[in-house]
Amino acid sequence: MTMRIWHQSAAPFGAMGAYQDALMKHVNAIVSPGTAVTFHGLDPALYAGRPPAEVLKYAYARHVILGQIIENCRQAEREGYDAVAIAAYNDPFVREARSVVDIPVVSMAECSMLVACSTAKRFALVTLTPENVWRLREIVERHGLEKRVSGIYAIEPRTTERELSLGFANPQPVIDVFSPAVERAAAAGAELVIASEGVLNEVLYAHSFNRVGATPVLDCVGATFLYAELMVKLRRATGLTVGRAWDHAKPDGAMLADLTRALGRKE
């Protein structure tokens, strides 16, 4: 049976070079036969030439820019997609998106951590910067997984996404800064590590780097899209839907229409 998944990046997708190519190859290789993934990014004008990581560290900027993802999820549902995969580790507006659409909406942070719970009692996240460590701690708390996450580590020295992208041609410098962070995590009790950043994950996957010593490295991109397929199959086979009583209560049709008109958008 066919399936359509809307991929949603938090960055402009048309100008991401080697990362974009690697991501598309990776996703198309890992999903099931019959699953079609369409890739989407956000308007590059919103970033005004600045790196997304520099912009999205500000709460107001995240609100203005990433809020588009909610409307994109509505568009995906209108266009007949079976699920949306939010492929961004900052977990943007997942609750809000789930509250207005009936198709499954999955996020990279939640999917990879839930899969990690099935393979390790305690696991760690490895990211790029100390600022990311702070934001990831908030995401872990939001999902109630503090007791399962043994630690969150930034690679050293500080490394930018642009520097990471050079790893598609030569992965060794990336491996050399990533591996010590995994070793620190393992020494503190982690049985598994998640590379909690898209470019980092794709460099490692592209070079089949999935373990440091005895510690597995979870592919957060692969986990996200396979999880999206699982949620679609559960919906089709069992009728499973998001709970509407409290956190994901959905406005009725008239209210949604009023809000849409107030924002100057079309249904």
VENHU-V421480 format. One record per residue. N is the residue number from 1. SS is DSSP state (H for helix, E for strand, C for the rest). PSI is psi in whole degrees, -180 to 180 (999 if undefined). Layout:
N/SS/PSI, N/SS/PSI
This chain:
1/C/139, 2/C/158, 3/E/140, 4/E/126, 5/E/130, 6/E/112, 7/E/134, 8/E/113, 9/C/157, 10/C/3, 11/C/167, 12/C/123, 13/C/-17, 14/C/-10, 15/C/42, 16/C/8, 17/H/-131, 18/H/-34, 19/H/-46, 20/H/-46, 21/H/-44, 22/H/-41, 23/H/-47, 24/H/-42, 25/H/-43, 26/H/-53, 27/H/-45, 28/H/-26, 29/H/-27, 30/H/-26, 31/C/164, 32/C/154, 33/C/135, 34/C/-11, 35/E/125, 36/E/126, 37/E/128, 38/E/131, 39/E/134, 40/E/143, 41/C/-168, 42/C/164, 43/C/120, 44/H/-23, 45/H/-27, 46/H/-27, 47/C/-15, 48/C/40, 49/C/-3, 50/C/148, 51/C/136, 52/H/-39, 53/H/-32, 54/H/-32, 55/H/-43, 56/C/1, 57/C/-10, 58/C/128, 59/H/-42, 60/H/-40, 61/H/-41, 62/H/-42, 63/H/-48, 64/H/-46, 65/H/-52, 66/H/-15, 67/C/-23, 68/H/-26, 69/H/-33, 70/H/-48, 71/H/-32, 72/H/-34, 73/H/-39, 74/H/-41, 75/H/-42, 76/H/-44, 77/H/-43, 78/H/-34, 79/C/4, 80/C/16, 81/C/151, 82/C/-22, 83/E/160, 84/E/132, 85/E/110, 86/E/103, 87/C/64, 88/C/131, 89/C/-4, 90/C/6, 91/C/49, 92/C/123, 93/C/36, 94/H/-45, 95/H/-46, 96/H/-41, 97/H/-43, 98/H/-24, 99/C/-10, 100/C/-5, 101/C/158, 102/C/-14, 103/C/155, 104/E/138, 105/E/118, 106/E/155, 107/E/150, 108/H/-43, 109/H/-51, 110/H/-47, 111/H/-50, 112/H/-36, 113/H/-36, 114/H/-39, 115/H/-41, 116/H/-35, 117/H/-24, 118/C/-5, 119/C/-10, 120/C/140, 121/C/-40, 122/C/136, 123/E/165, 124/E/160, 125/E/138, 126/E/127, 127/E/-170, 128/C/-38, 129/C/161, 130/H/-34, 131/H/-40, 132/H/-35, 133/H/-45, 134/H/-46, 135/H/-38, 136/H/-35, 137/H/-41, 138/H/-41, 139/H/-43, 140/H/-44, 141/H/-39, 142/H/-34, 143/C/2, 144/C/32, 145/C/22, 146/C/-36, 147/C/-15, 148/C/-22, 149/E/114, 150/E/-21, 151/E/163, 152/E/126, 153/E/140, 154/E/139, 155/C/151, 156/C/136, 157/C/168, 158/C/133, 159/C/135, 160/C/164, 161/H/-36, 162/H/-42, 163/H/-39, 164/H/-39, 165/H/-22, 166/H/-18, 167/H/-16, 168/H/-33, 169/C/-38, 170/C/98, 171/C/-13, 172/H/-43, 173/H/-34, 174/H/-45, 175/H/-38, 176/H/-29, 177/H/-25, 178/H/-43, 179/H/-43, 180/H/-33, 181/H/-40, 182/H/-42, 183/H/-39, 184/H/-41, 185/H/-44, 186/H/-40, 187/H/-26, 188/C/6, 189/C/1, 190/C/134, 191/C/-11, 192/E/153, 193/E/142, 194/E/126, 195/E/100, 196/C/51, 197/C/135, 198/H/-51, 199/H/-43, 200/H/-48, 201/H/-43, 202/H/-36, 203/H/-45, 204/H/-45, 205/H/-42, 206/H/-26, 207/C/20, 208/C/37, 209/C/99, 210/C/19, 211/E/140, 212/E/107, 213/C/-124, 214/C/3, 215/E/115, 216/E/150, 217/E/117, 218/E/136, 219/C/101, 220/H/-29, 221/H/-49, 222/H/-44, 223/H/-38, 224/H/-47, 225/H/-33, 226/H/-34, 227/H/-40, 228/H/-44, 229/H/-43, 230/H/-46, 231/H/-37, 232/H/-44, 233/H/-39, 234/H/-39, 235/H/-44, 236/H/-41, 237/H/-33, 238/H/-8, 239/C/15, 240/C/131, 241/C/169, 242/C/145, 243/C/136, 244/C/-2, 245/C/-38, 246/C/-84, 247/C/-31, 248/C/33, 249/C/135, 250/C/129, 251/C/150, 252/C/172, 253/H/-40, 254/H/-42, 255/H/-43, 256/H/-42, 257/H/-42, 258/H/-45, 259/H/-40, 260/H/-44, 261/H/-41, 262/H/-31, 263/C/-1, 264/C/25, 265/C/165, 266/C/144, 267/C/999
